[in-house]
Each structure stands twice: as structure tokens, then as C-alpha cells.
Amino acid sequence: MTPNIPRISLGGSEVPSVRVGDGPIYPSGATTSPDSSSESGAVANDANANAKLAALATRLETIEAKVAALHVKLDAIIDHLGVDRD
């Protein structure tokens, strides 16, 4: 049985969701709770991960816009050729 892992949708019906919460919070070798310096490192890692996710979301939106533009061009070509769409 797999654990219940929350998912975040990046938008769009064909876009796969991103799994959140994979893996342990601390490395497997950790035997004690982290001190404040490692917690600040974790916050920095979270900020870095969030920045990367935001950049990926921006790239995805750009790709989706390019695909939509290609669909418009393809429709124009199909109309120009007089192809029956049925």
C-alpha cells in the first residue's frame, strides 16, 4: 500500500501532477534532530526548490503557448488545403 502523498497540479488537463513529500525530511543517516544551522539550510533548500518549480512552471506555460500557436497554424494550413476534418 502506497502512502497518501499530496499532489500539486501545475495547470492544464494533460499536465501531470507533481508529487510532494517524497522521501524523508532528514537524510537517512540523521540520528538526532537538526540544529538551527541545518534548519536554515533546509529553508534555503526549500526556497531553491520553490524557485526551480516556479521556473519550470514558467517554462511549461511558454511551451503550452507555443503549442497553442502551432495548433492555430495547423488549423490555418488545414483550412487552406480544404481538408475535410470529419
C-alpha positions in Angstrom: 0.0 0.0 0.0 1.5 3.3 -1.0 1.3 6.3 1.4 -1.1 9.1 0.7 1.1 11.7 -0.9 -0.4 15.1 -1.7 -0.1 16.3 -5.3 0.2 19.8 -6.8 -1.3 20.4 -10.2 0.6 22.7 -12.5 -2.5 23.5 -14.5 -4.0 22.1 -17.7 -5.7 18.8 -18.2 -2.8 17.0 -19.8 -0.2 18.2 -17.3 0.9 15.5 -14.9 0.8 16.5 -11.2 3.9 16.8 -9.2 4.4 14.6 -6.1 5.1 16.4 -2.9 6.6 14.7 0.1 8.7 12.0 -1.5 11.4 10.8 0.8 12.3 11.5 4.4 12.5 15.1 5.7 16.0 14.4 7.1 18.8 12.2 5.5 18.6 8.6 6.5 21.9 8.9 8.4 20.4 11.5 10.8 20.3 10.2 14.3 19.2 13.4 16.1 17.0 16.3 15.3 18.8 19.1 13.3 20.1 22.2 14.9 19.2 25.7 13.8 22.0 25.9 11.2 20.8 22.8 9.4 17.2 24.0 9.7 18.3 27.3 7.9 19.9 25.1 5.3 16.7 23.2 4.9 14.8 26.5 4.5 17.4 27.6 1.8 16.9 24.2 0.1 13.1 24.7 0.1 13.5 28.2 -1.3 15.8 26.8 -4.0 13.3 24.0 -4.8 10.4 26.5 -4.9 12.4 28.7 -7.3 13.2 25.8 -9.5 9.5 24.8 -9.5 8.4 28.3 -10.4 11.0 28.3 -13.3 9.6 25.0 -14.5 6.1 26.3 -14.3 7.1 29.3 -16.4 8.8 27.1 -19.0 5.7 24.9 -19.1 3.5 27.9 -19.7 5.8 29.0 -22.5 5.7 25.6 -24.1 1.9 25.5 -23.8 1.6 28.9 -25.6 3.9 27.6 -28.4 1.8 24.5 -28.8 -1.4 26.6 -28.9 0.2 28.8 -31.6 1.2 25.7 -33.6 -2.4 24.5 -33.4 -3.6 27.8 -34.9 -1.1 27.5 -37.7 -2.1 23.9 -38.3 -5.7 24.8 -38.5 -4.9 27.6 -41.0 -3.0 25.1 -43.1 -5.8 22.5 -43.0 -8.3 25.2 -44.0 -6.1 26.4 -46.8 -5.8 22.9 -48.2 -9.5 22.4 -47.9 -9.1 19.1 -45.9 -12.4 17.6 -44.6 -12.0 17.5 -40.8 -14.6 14.7 -40.3 
